[in-house]
Amino acid sequence: MTNSKSLIAYYSRKGNNYLNGNIVNLPVGNTEIAAKKIQELTGSKLFKIETVKHYPDDYTETTNVAMEEKRKNTRPELTDVIDDMDSYNIIYLGYPNWWGTMPMAVYSFLESYDFSGKTIIPYCTHEGSGMGNSERDIKKLCPNTTVLPGLAIRGGSVKNSDSLIKSWLLQNVKA
């Protein structure tokens, strides 16, 4: 499954998070855990999507900020760019499901590059809402891109998702 022309771009939030019905402190965000599992299986380069302005430490405050960003269609400023995006033809795009779609930082990322002719393979972590509208939203933002079926991983199960991720990769990427 190794592909030197593939990139794993992901947004993940560590710290105060909702997990299995409780608010817990995660030392590593669920989406980052999944990204590293995908990297182990594919050998792809990792790129963490990060915002200049950090979200509040408190989970509920973060959800309120995220809802407001979505309502206003905000595009948060990102801390870094990928200089050689043209060299990648497959992008594994990871994010938590926030309010039925991707965090607005992922919108910022997708609007920062021309993904024409590339393949985006989305995956998300969630606590019951699955992929939401994110696949449709990616297709709207990147109309000249192939968007393959995404993988929704329950955050509470991400640490034990190796076989699920491997199966999904085998379905989407020719080994």
C-alpha positions in Angstrom: 0.0 0.0 0.0 3.0 2.3 0.0 2.6 5.3 -2.2 5.3 8.0 -2.2 2.9 10.4 -3.9 0.4 10.4 -1.1 -0.2 12.8 1.7 -2.1 12.5 5.0 -3.4 16.0 5.8 -5.4 16.1 9.0 -6.9 18.4 11.6 -7.1 17.0 15.1 -7.8 18.5 18.6 -6.1 17.1 21.6 -7.1 18.0 25.2 -10.7 18.4 26.5 -12.9 16.2 24.2 -16.1 14.3 24.2 -15.5 10.6 24.3 -17.9 7.7 25.0 -20.4 10.0 26.6 -17.9 11.9 28.9 -15.6 14.8 28.6 -12.0 13.6 28.9 -8.5 15.0 28.4 -6.9 13.4 25.4 -3.1 13.7 25.1 -3.4 13.1 21.4 -6.5 13.8 19.3 -8.4 10.9 17.9 -7.9 12.1 14.3 -4.2 12.3 14.8 -4.2 8.7 16.1 -6.0 7.6 12.9 -3.6 9.6 10.7 -0.6 7.8 12.2 -2.2 4.4 11.7 -2.8 5.3 8.0 0.8 6.5 7.8 2.1 3.2 9.1 0.1 1.3 6.4 0.8 3.6 3.5 4.1 5.3 4.2 2.5 8.6 3.3 3.8 12.0 4.5 1.9 13.6 7.4 0.8 17.2 7.5 -1.1 18.5 10.5 -3.6 21.3 9.7 -3.3 23.8 12.5 -4.9 27.2 13.0 -3.1 30.4 14.0 -5.8 31.1 16.6 -6.2 28.2 19.0 -9.5 27.0 20.1 -10.5 27.3 23.8 -9.3 24.5 26.1 -12.8 23.8 27.3 -14.7 21.4 25.1 -18.1 23.2 25.3 -16.5 26.6 24.5 -14.7 25.0 21.5 -18.0 23.6 20.2 -19.6 27.0 20.6 -16.7 28.6 18.6 -17.0 25.9 16.0 -20.7 26.4 15.6 -20.2 30.2 15.2 -17.4 29.6 12.6 -19.7 27.4 10.7 -22.6 29.8 10.9 -20.5 32.6 9.6 -18.7 30.4 7.0 -15.4 31.5 8.6 -12.0 30.4 7.1 -9.5 30.3 10.0 -5.9 31.3 9.2 -3.6 28.3 9.1 -0.1 28.1 10.5 1.6 26.3 7.6 1.4 25.5 3.9 2.5 22.6 1.8 5.0 23.9 -0.7 5.0 20.8 -2.9 1.3 20.0 -3.1 1.7 19.4 -6.9 3.8 16.3 -6.1 1.0 14.5 -4.4 -1.8 12.7 -6.3 -3.6 11.1 -3.3 -4.6 13.0 -0.2 -6.0 11.2 2.8 -7.9 14.0 4.5 -8.7 13.6 8.2 -10.8 15.6 10.6 -13.3 15.3 13.5 -17.0 15.7 12.6 -17.9 19.1 14.0 -21.6 20.1 13.6 -22.2 17.7 10.7 -19.1 18.4 8.6 -15.4 19.2 8.8 -13.9 21.9 11.0 -13.7 25.2 9.2 -9.9 24.9 9.3 -10.2 22.0 6.8 -12.3 24.3 4.5 -9.4 26.8 4.7 -6.9 24.0 3.8 -9.0 22.7 0.9 -9.4 26.3 -0.5 -5.6 26.9 -0.3 -4.7 24.5 -3.1 -5.8 23.3 -6.5 -6.8 19.6 -6.1 -7.8 19.2 -9.8 -7.0 15.7 -11.0 -6.1 14.5 -7.5 -7.9 11.9 -5.4 -9.1 12.8 -1.9 -9.8 10.0 0.5 -11.6 11.4 3.6 -11.8 9.9 7.0 -13.3 11.4 10.2 -13.6 10.7 13.9 -16.9 11.2 15.6 -19.0 10.2 18.6 -22.1 9.1 16.7 -22.6 11.4 13.7 -20.5 9.5 11.1 -19.2 11.4 8.1 -22.1 13.9 8.2 -22.2 16.1 5.1 -18.4 16.2 4.8 -18.0 14.1 1.7 -20.6 16.3 -0.1 -18.9 19.4 1.2 -15.4 18.2 -0.1 -16.9 17.6 -3.5 -18.4 21.1 -3.6 -15.1 22.7 -2.6 -13.0 20.5 -5.0 -15.2 19.8 -8.0 -12.4 18.6 -10.3 -11.2 16.1 -7.8 -12.1 12.4 -7.3 -13.5 11.9 -3.8 -13.5 8.3 -2.7 -15.8 6.9 0.0 -14.8 8.0 3.4 -14.3 6.2 6.7 -16.0 7.2 9.9 -14.2 6.0 13.0 -15.9 6.4 16.4 -13.5 8.4 18.6 -13.9 5.9 21.5 -12.7 3.1 19.2 -9.9 4.8 17.3 -7.1 3.1 19.3 -8.4 -0.3 18.2 -9.3 0.6 14.6 -6.2 -0.9 12.9 -8.2 -3.7 11.0 -11.0 -1.3 10.1 -8.5 1.2 8.6 -6.6 -1.5 6.8 -9.8 -2.9 5.2 -10.9 0.6 4.1 -7.5 1.3 2.6 -7.5 -1.9 0.7 -11.0 -1.1 -0.7 -9.9 2.4 -1.8 -6.3 2.1 -2.9 -4.9 -0.6 -5.2 -2.1 -2.3 -3.3 
